[in-house]
Amino acid sequence: MLRLHAGRIFVATHPDPLGRPFSVETPQGRVLALGTRFSVQLAADGTTRVAVMEAAVRLLPAHGEPRDPRVAGLRVSGAFPLDDTDRALAAPAQGFPVQARYRTRFWVDVGPR
């Protein structure tokens, strides 16, 4: 376990044959590596930002339960219009318990409804 007090760290891990986990801890919680490449940044406003470049990580908040358990294993598939990203992001909400949340024009989170 690595505790990040300030700044940013870039991590590249591989699955450990002995099953030992690698995690990065911040005041907001822990980022558990699942054989991946990712970065963790403590921003000036006190928030933690995680960017995943390959594979996946598990986020474990310091307070409360991990977010998104209802749809975490949900598989969404379909035919989506590539020339209209707003329609493509809204389409899964028609048949699945998800919705798109626009943070900015180019940053959209798809999560539980």
Buried (B, 14 or more C-beta within 10 A) or exposed (E): EEEBEEEEEEBEBEEEEEEEEBBBBBEBBBBBBBBBBBBBBBEEEEEBEBEBEEEEBEBBEEEEEEEEEEBEEEEEEEEBEEEEEEEBBBBBEEEBEBBBEEEEEEEEEBBBE
